Amino acid sequence: MRFNRVGAANSFVFEEATIDRIQTAMQQGTLTASELVEHYLERIEAYDQQGPELNSVIVVNPNATERATELDRQFQTSGKVGSLHGIPVLLKDNVETNNLPTTGGSLSLEGYVPASDAPIVTKLEEAGAIILAKVNLHEFAVAGETVSSILGQTKNPYDLTRTPGGSSGGTGAAIAANFGVLGIGTDTINSIRSPASANSLVGLRPTLGLVSRTGIIPYSLTQDTAGPITRTISDAAKMLDAIAGYDSQDTATAWSIGHIPETYTAFLDLNGLQGARVGVLRSFFGNAPEHQEVNNVVNKAVEVIGGEGATLVELDTSLDADTLVSDVSIHLYELDEHLTNYLQNTQPQTPVESLAEIIDSGEYHPALEETFDEVTTLSTTDEEYKNRLVKRADLQDTFMQIMADNQLDAIVFPHQKRLVVPIGESQVERQGILTSSTGFPSIVVPAGFSSPTDTAPIGVPVGMEFVGRPWSEPTLIKLAYAFEQASQLRQPPQSTPPL
């Protein structure tokens, strides 16, 4: 659908709209925030519980239209409120909002409305954004299929028989389907980048401490962070500008001081790959028949990197993502303690006050049963937990040495060795653990699509991950933007066409 206001010289195409295009249209008088919100609400109405039934939206913000009207009034009197003026945002429903329930996807928290917004929500609204809706996640963000007791299974809009990745799959599916402009995901192992990979999107996991986690239901605070899920690198950079920074309630963010540029958009360089050195982590490519679709896509993407002037360095290492998950990651050891501590310190009090009470209530999806059984046997006092913290430090050193020995600006590999799994199966061979276990930054970008099938008419999206040193978001944005602009691989799904 094209909107064409009476008397306007130009029409506005809503689908795949970026911040720049939206705000240019607002300046030209051909679009208002109210019209933008109305259009996205119409798309949610048409496609989330009807048509392809993506099942991604838990609750629409009833104040979104009023907020848009107020922003339009302010725009007429004094101009933009901030860098994200009038931009609709979708929040993963483990992020606290003081006017909407925050459930973590769980019936055990149904109806719980926090007393205040998470700091990242406050920052987004101060920048002029509109919180449009809360979206589905894998319950309590503990796995990668995006199924919850509060809403059920979210579908991948590119192949309705497949999952949208996870745990931020509601954000991924909804942003891919153009239900909003920007999305917030959270990431403990893969959970920003997995949905980005599975939905032809950009997913940016920031350096641990760059973005506040206050007001976000925790999984493992040693590994948890929040970040953008968007359709373009430019939008991700603009969103990162808004949410990055120190928060006295999250001591990890104290490390960010001195590492945040005036704007990440300064690194949107078309020639950003020229002269760069990019390592290709071959141990993160599969060698079985089920890996060939992904390998074919990512190898072509790597050729684009070289074609844009980067030196490609083949890396021969023994690093293995599954081994890092099983031997280094500490997420399962921290879940009980960190989630329970959060539940016991909420305002107002949540309906349940511990993981034990959640389990006793029975108000959670059966898919969590196995995870809950395991985590209740683990603790941060375990000797193995301490051993893993040592291995985590060793991994940080190993990564930095690989970067130094090869004089690299970044390392690339497929985010997932094989295509995102069908609904009903457990997610396998995702590789975000390299940065989630180190706390280092990475960006997943669209790398292309698998071969089309009857259920995936343009193929299943495949994502490529760029990984860098701590606080190297500017470098990663520069490299990823140059790749994105040279390749132009993002495509919207056919299941949610223009209205």
N, C-alpha and C positions, 0 to 999 in steps of 0.2 A: 504493500500500500504506500502511496505517496500522499503526504499532506501538502495541500496548497491553500494557504489562507487567502481569502478574497482580497485582491489588491496587491498580493505579494508577487514580486518579480520572479522568485525562484521557488521550486518545490523542494521538499526535504525528504530524503530517503532514510527511514528510521533503521532499517536492517544494517547491521555491522557498523552502526554509527560510533564514532570516536569522540573523545572529549573535545578535541580541536574542532571537529565538524559541527558538533552540537553548539558549542559556544560561539563559533563564527555565525551560525544561523541565528542565534539569539541576538548577537550584535547587529545583524542585518534586519532584524525584526520579522523573520520568517518562521520563528519557533519560540515557544515559551516553555518554561519548566512544567507548567500544568499540562500542556499538550503532550509533552514527552512522557510524563507519568501516566497520563490516560492511555497512551499507546501501549506502553509496557504492561499495564494492567489488562488491556484487551488481549494481548498476546498470552499472558498467564491464563486468562479465562478460556482462551481458545485451545490451548495446547497442554496445560498441566494436568487437568482432570478430564479433558475431552481430547478428541483426536488421538494423537500418539500416547496420551496419558503418561507424560514423563514423571509425574508424581515427585516433583522436586521442591515445591513450596509448602512449608508448614503453616505459615501465617503471613498475610499481607498486612502491612502497617496501615491502620485506618486513618492515621494522621498524615499520610504521604501527600494526599491531594491538598490539604490545608497548608502543609509546609511548602509545597510547590507554589501555591497562590501567594504566600508571603514572600517567597524569594522573587517571584515576578514583580511584586509591588516594590521591593527593595531595589531590584534591577532598574526599574523605571525612575526611581528617585535618586539613587546614588551609585548605580553600576553593580558589578559583580561583588558578591559577598566574599568570595575567596576563589582559589584556584580550581575548585571542584563545583563551582556554582551551578546548581540545578541538575547535577549528575546523579541518577538513581543508582543506589548500591544495594547489593544482596549480601546479607550476613549469614554465615554459618551459625546454626542455632546452638552453639556453645559459647557465644559471645553475648555478654550481658547487655540488656536493653531495659530501660526503666519504664517503658510503656508497652512492652510486648513480652510474652512469656519467653523464658530461656530454659529449654528442656534438655539440652544435650541429646535430643532425639529419643528421650526415654519417658515412658509413661510414669515412671517413678517420680519425675519432676513436672508432670503435667500441670499447667496453670501457674507455675512459679514465676513471679515477676519481681526481679531485683529492685532494690531501692535506688540504684544509680546505674548509669551507663558505664560500660568499659571505657577506659581512656581512649582506645582507638576509635570508638564510636563518637566520643566527644570531639576528637580531632577531625574526623571526617565531617561532622556537622559544622564545626567552626570553619572548615574550608568551603562550606556551602553545599555539601552533598545532601542527598535525600535518602534516608533509609527506607527502601521500598518494601522489603520482605525479609523474613527469616526462612532459611532453606535447610533441607534435609542433610543429614550426615550419617555415617555409620555410627550407631549409638555409642555415645561417650567417646567417639573418635578412635575406637580401639581396633578397627580393621579396615579393609579396603574395598568393600563391596557396596557401601551406602545403603544399608538396610537398617531400619529402626522400628521400635515398637510404637513410636508416636505417629509414624506415617507409612511405614512399609518400605518397599523396594523402589528406589529411583532407577529409571531406565536411561540408557545411553541414547541420545537423540540420533546418532549416526547408525546405530544398529540396536533396535528396540529389544533384541534378545540378549544383549550384553549389559554388563554393569557399566556405570560411568566412572569407574575407578573409585577411590576413596582415600581418606574418610570424608573429604570435602566434595563428594560427588554431586550433592545437590547444588552447590555453587557452580561446579564445572558444567553440569548439564544445563542449568538455567542460563548461564552466561553464553554458552555455545548456542542456545536456542533463542538468544536475544530477548530475554526476560528483563534485562537490566544492562547497564554499561560496565559497572565494576563489581567485583566480588571479593569478599574476604574468605580466605581459607585458613586453617591451622594445620601444622605439620609437626608430627612427632617422629615419623620415620619416612613417609612418602606423601603425606596427605594433602599438600598443596600441589605437588608436581604430578602425582598420579592422575588426578582428574584433568589437569592441563594436558597431559600426554594423551589421555583417552578421549578428549573432546576438542582437539585441534586448537588449543589455547596456550597462552603464556602463563606460567606459574612461577612466582619468585619466592623462594625461601630465603629470607634475609639472614645475615650473620646473627647468631644468638646474642640478644642484647640490643639489637637495632630497633626493634619494635616491642612495645610493652605487652606483657601477657596478663596484666592485672585485669580482673573481670572476665577472664576466659576460663571455662571449666578445664582444669588441668588433667593431663594424663601422666606426663613425666617431665617435670620442670627442668631437668638436665638437658632435655632434648626438645621441649615444646617451643614453638614460635608461631607467629601469625604473619600473613603476607598476602599480596595481591594475586588474584586470578582474573585475567583480562583477555581481551581478544588481540591486543597489540602490545608491543614493548613500550611504546610511547605512553599508553594509558597506565601501564604498570609503573613506569617511572614517575608519572604525575601522582599516582596513588601513594607510592612510597614516600614522596615528598611530604604528603599530608600526615602519614601515620608514624614516620620514624621520629625517634627522639627520646630524651631522658624522661623517666617516670619514677619519682621517688618511692613509689610503692613496689616497683620491680627493680631490685638492686642490680640485676644483670645489665640494665640499660645504662648504668653509670659508665660502662665500658665504651659506650657509643660516642661519648663526648670527644670531639676532635676528629671524628671519622665520618661526619655527615657533611656532604657538600652543600653549597647554597641551593642547588637544585640538581636532581639526577637527570633532568632533561638536557642539561649541558653536554651529556655524553651520548646523545642520539646522533651518532656520526655515521653517515652513509659509507665512509671509507674506513670504518673502525677496524676492519680485519686486515687492512694493509700493514704489513710489517709485524703482525702479531705472530706469536708462536703458540700453537694449540696442540696439546697432546691428545692422542686417540687411545683410549684405554681399552685395548683389545680383550683383556680378560673379562670385561663386562659385555662382550658380544657372545651370543650363544653359538653352538656349533651343531645343533640337532635340527632335524627337518622342521620342527615347530618354530624355530627361530628365524627361518629364512625370509619370511615376509618382512619382519622388522629389520633384519640385517640389510636387505635390499634397499629399503627406504633410507635407513640411516647412512649407509655407505654413499648413497647419492647426495645426501645432505652434507656429508663430510667433503665430498668433491666440490661442492659450492663454496665451502669455507676456504679450501685451497685456491679455488678459482678467483676468489675475491682478494687474494694477495697474502694470505696467511701461510706460514710455514707449518706443515703438518708433521708432527713427531710421533712415530709409532712407539707406544709404551709397552714394554715387556715386563709385567709385574704379576705377582701371584694374588693380588687383591681379588676377593670374591664376595659379592654382596650377600649371598645367603649365609656364608660363614660369619660375616660381620653381624648379621642379625642374630644368629644363634650363639655367637661367642663374645660379642662386644657390646651390643645394645643393652641398655639398662632399663628400658621402658617398663617391662613387666614387673620389675622389682620395685618400681616407684609408684605404680598405679594406685594400689590400695591406700598407701600413706598420703599421697598428694591429693587424691580425690577426696578422701575422708576429711583431711584437714580443710579443704575448701568447703565442703558441705557443712562443717561444724562452725564456720566463720562467716556465713552469708547473712545479709540483711535485706529483707526479713529472713527468718529461718526457712530453709527448704523442707519439703515434706519428709525427706529422709536425711539422716545426718552421717551416714557412713556407707561404705561399700557393703558391709555386712547387712545393713538395713535394706539396701537395694536388693540384694540377693534374697533376703527373707520376704520381701514384698512380692517377689515373683513378677514385678511389673517391668520387665525388660525382654528384649527379643531373644528367642531361643538360640540365635546365632552367637550370643555372648556366653553361653553356658560353659563352653570349654575354656575360654579365656579366663572367666571368673574363677573356675575351679583351679586353674593354674596359679593365678596371681595371689590367691588366698594362702598359698603355700610358700610364697616368696616375701622377702623383706629387705629393706635397706641395711639391716644389721647382718645379713648373710655374708659369709666370707666370699662367696662367688660374686656378690655385688661389688665388693671392694676390689676383687681381682679385675672385674670388668672396667672399673674406673681407671685402673692402671693401663689396661689394654686400650682404653679410649685415648689416654694421653699418648701412648705409643703410636696409635693410628694418626693422631694429629701431627706428630713428628715425621712419620713416614710420608704422609701426604706433602708436607712442606718440603721434605727432602727431594721428593720426586719433582716438585715444581722447581726447586733450586737447581738440581743437577741437570735438568733439561731446559732451564731458562724459559719456563712456560708462563704464559699469561692466563691460560685456562686449560682444563681437560674436558673432553667431550665423550659421550657414550649414549646408547639408547637408554631412556629412563626405565623401560620395561623390556626384557629380552624377547617376550612373545606378546601377542595381542592381548588387550584387556579381556578378561574371562567372561564367558556367558553367565547369565543370571543363574544362581544356584550353585556355582562353583566358588572356591576360595581363590583370592588373588594370588598370583605366583610370579616370582622372578622380577619383582620391582627392585630398583637399585638406588633409591634415594638415601639409603642408610649411610653412604659414604659421607654425606654432609650432615645428616641429622645426628649421627653419632659423634662427629667432630665439632659441630656447631658452626661450620663454615657455610658460606652462601652458595646458592646455585639457582639457575634459571632453566626451566624447560620451555622449549619453543616447538611449534608445529614443524615436523620434519617431512610430512607427507602422509600418504594413505596406503593401506594394503590393497590388494586386488578387490574389485567390487564383487559382491555376492547378492543373492536374492534378498537377504535381510540387511545388507549394507550396500546400498546402491552406489555410493561413491567410495566405498571402502571404509575400513576402520582406521581412525587417526593413530598416528605414531608420533611420539615426542622424543626430541633429543635434548640431553641435559648438558649445560655448561656449568662447570664447577670451578671455584676460585679460592684464593686465600681469604682469611678473615678481612672484612671491611672492603672487599674488592667489588662491591656492587657497581661502582662506576665503570670498571673494566668489563664486567660481565654484561652490563647494559649496552656498552659500546659494541662489543663483539656480537651479542645477540641481535641488536638492532640492525647492524650491517648484514648479518645473515638473513634476517627476516625480510629486509627490503630487497635483497638480491634474489631471494627465493619465492616470496609471495605465495606461501603454501597453505595459509589459512583458508578454509572454505566453510560456510555455514551448512548445517545439516538439512537434508531434503524433507525431513519429517515435520519441520516447523517453518513452512514457507511464508513469504510476506502475506499479510492479511488483505 
